Amino acid sequence: MKILVISALRAGDVLLSLPMLMSLKKNIPEGKIHLLVNQEASGLAPLLPFVEWHFIERRELQAGLGEYEVPFFNSFHQLGRLVDQLNGESFDLLINVTQTRFSAWLTSAIKGSHKVGLTIDRNNLCRYGSPWFRYLNDYVAEGGQSPFHLSDIFSYGAGFPPVHDFQLNAAPEGELEILPHLNLLEKPTVLIQALTSDSKKNWDFNRWAEALRDIRLLNPQINLVLLGAPFERESLKTLASMCEDLGVAVSLVTCSFSGAFSLLKRAQLLISGDTSIKHLASIASCPTIELSMGSSHFYKTGVYRPNNIIVQSALACAPCSHSNPCRFAFPAPDQSPISPPCGDEISPELVATLVTQMLRGDASLNLKELAEEFRSEVLIYQTQFSPSGYWWPQPLFSQSVEEVLARSLEKSTWKMFLNRDHFQLVAQYGTEVRNILLAVKSASFANSTKDLMTWLIDLEKAEQCSIREMESLQALSRRLNSRDQAKAILKGLIAGLKNQINQDENERLVLSHFLAWDSEDKVKFEMPELRHIQDKMKEIKDKHQIRLKLIRTMQCEQQGWI
Amino acid sequence: MIDEIFSQSGNRILKIGSNYLCSRMDPRKEARVWVDAQKITGSFNEGIIIFGAGAGYHLVELRRRFPLLNWVVFESQMRSYRFVQQLFPLELFEIPIFSPDDLPLGLSHSVVSKILSGQFRIIIHSSSYQLNPDWYDKLKSYLLGRSYEGLQRHFHLRKGFAEMKVLCLSDNREDHPSWKIFDRMQTSELAHLLDRDYFLVKALRELIR
């Protein structure tokens, strides 16, 4: 079986698909995996020798399209040759893990017996091949709250649970590259990846320097090494000299992905922003402290290994939108960039203390105390895999039982819904509920306001109401097929959904569709769009029904009936 | 003023006005360096258009090194054109070289059509180009498909594109067509494209949004 995985964004995005690749390798041992990525990610190739690599020369293609000196059709022929070459492989399965229109059209151009992930047909209709990829498009890309990790979505979308525990060998070229730096690794080493691809995600250099000074004070026996790509060398030299001014000696290593992986394999800890290096660290099993700033959405892209730490500002705007500049970071009078306030919330002392705790080994108890102490400024999470199998950032600050239960319930509902478990003759509600209760046990709690059974009964009532409400809205939406009284029906639907908005996140999306229609004063409804909304309403009702069954199973569990 | 003289290496060379069309020292050595610098792969899908026949030495070297290459030459100076034909009748036998006199014939020549219908590039011989840059620039714009007329020719050479009409996006005909022209096309026009080509056009359009 030949499988082509298309990941046409950055190196970090390619690494996010690694748990899926390992899952494919495990579940289809006879399968031959090919990977189509942008040329910029080619540095990862030595680390994944079991994959056959193909590259998109994206910059060359773009230059060919826009530059006057290049024949008009050159990029067309160049991309066409790549597609023909891939078609020559006769793939059985295509998996597009990139949620862009470019990758969707490209996946449509490549032949494959079965396709999952976004594709677009000649009628401009999007197809996903899996509810998980539809979820990625309709819910995650629309800013849905607390979504599944992208690695989980890719794996489940490809049809297999993700592989959580896997090892990769260091590449020979990486080992060779770090030979001159091996003396640094004789002592315990903390690597620092200070720069990210987006200035919004960068922590201010002054703060880095202060944090490194504090780390050195608390841990005089360790080596501090600034890590970066060769093109980042000059910027990192500035940080190194700022550290020197504070009396802290740091080393500087710039290297390829292979070299970085070899270093991470030997290091005791990595401190990083939202970078591809943090994903490499998770593969190298190097403990990591992730400073999540700006548009970094750790729910989607956090370190995909258990027992790592994520720190994010407690500001309401975090994480912000990917494409817009920070609303609160104004340039200084000298026009030098100012770090966004979410970075200012993370104090150097906190980072230094976290590093010290992490270096001491299992210190989750102390970490919880720290999380409580700094709760008003930052939120601290510990990564883990839930008993249900998905990645989850466990808050180290205390939460109520209700909060933890509600969150686990929502995740399990989504998972059962997206895996289409509710269509099975015998769905695994009992197993899922036990997994939810196991997740609850591992969380830390503030005082509960009411007893669990009362809360479950209230939840059951709310779900029953929601299902009835949804059924009536579905009936109302069917009348939108006719233009008569369309305006009045639309108003009724909007009012109904507004009442429901907090019951299911998907309702917000459907409501936004209706509001758009209402604001444009449309009374003529496009059938495909209407059908899409009606499908969505059915999905919402299905989810309510799954949630209701889980709640009832939980009630039985609480009463000792299971 | 046109002079035919000898280089220090004893080769016949050409001087038009104050411009020498090749090295006065050793035109064959210069030709070898010139061909090296073009980084030609010689692969079967590579088409080459040479602007400038010069004194012909670089063309001879090119043919010697890549006998199976798909290439064609345009030369704006009749004197240079004749000089090359006379000096290298055998070495450049059957290599299409076109002058301003036979330009319409050249543009519709089967080798030119074959080159334009695939991936190709234009290589400029600087000494020849400097003698008539306007003529070469206009020709380049046409051959690259960066003029509306040139692009229509490119469309005619491609299956599925032939039915499309290249519409000028602005009032200024001097503007160059861009990939945005596909946005203006009717669905019925794009319907002639094969699936592969349709999806490629759509994918590439996304790269310049």
Contacts between the chains, C-beta under 8 A, distances in Angstrom:
chain1	res1	chain2	res2	distance
A	58	B	207	7.0
A	61	B	204	6.8
A	61	B	207	5.9
A	62	B	207	5.1
A	62	B	208	6.4
A	65	B	178	7.9
A	65	B	179	5.4
A	65	B	204	6.0
A	65	B	207	6.1
A	65	B	208	5.0
A	66	B	178	7.3
A	66	B	208	5.8
A	68	B	144	7.4
A	68	B	146	5.4
A	68	B	176	6.1
A	69	B	144	7.4
A	70	B	121	7.9
A	70	B	144	7.1
A	71	B	116	8.0
A	71	B	119	7.4
A	71	B	120	6.0
A	71	B	121	7.1
A	71	B	143	7.7
A	71	B	144	4.8
A	71	B	145	5.9
A	71	B	154	8.0
A	72	B	144	6.3
A	72	B	145	3.3
A	72	B	146	6.3
A	72	B	150	7.9
A	72	B	151	5.8
A	72	B	154	5.9
A	72	B	177	7.3
A	73	B	119	7.7
A	73	B	145	6.4
A	73	B	154	5.9
A	73	B	158	7.3
A	74	B	119	5.4
A	74	B	120	7.7
A	74	B	121	7.9
A	75	B	204	5.7
A	75	B	207	7.9
A	76	B	197	7.9
A	76	B	200	5.9
A	76	B	201	7.2
A	76	B	204	6.3
A	77	B	45	7.9
A	77	B	118	6.2
A	77	B	119	4.0
A	78	B	119	6.5
A	79	B	200	5.6
A	79	B	203	6.8
A	79	B	204	6.3
A	80	B	196	7.1
A	80	B	197	7.6
A	80	B	200	5.6
A	81	B	45	7.4
A	81	B	119	7.8
A	83	B	196	6.4
A	83	B	200	6.7
A	100	B	206	7.2
A	101	B	202	7.9
A	101	B	206	4.8
A	102	B	203	5.4
A	102	B	206	4.0
A	102	B	207	6.1
A	105	B	199	5.0
A	105	B	200	7.8
A	105	B	202	4.2
A	105	B	203	3.7
A	105	B	206	6.5
A	106	B	199	7.2
A	106	B	203	4.7
A	108	B	195	7.8
A	108	B	199	4.5
A	108	B	202	7.9
A	109	B	195	7.5
A	109	B	196	5.5
A	109	B	199	3.6
A	109	B	200	5.6
A	109	B	203	6.5
A	120	B	202	7.4
A	122	B	195	7.2
A	122	B	198	6.3
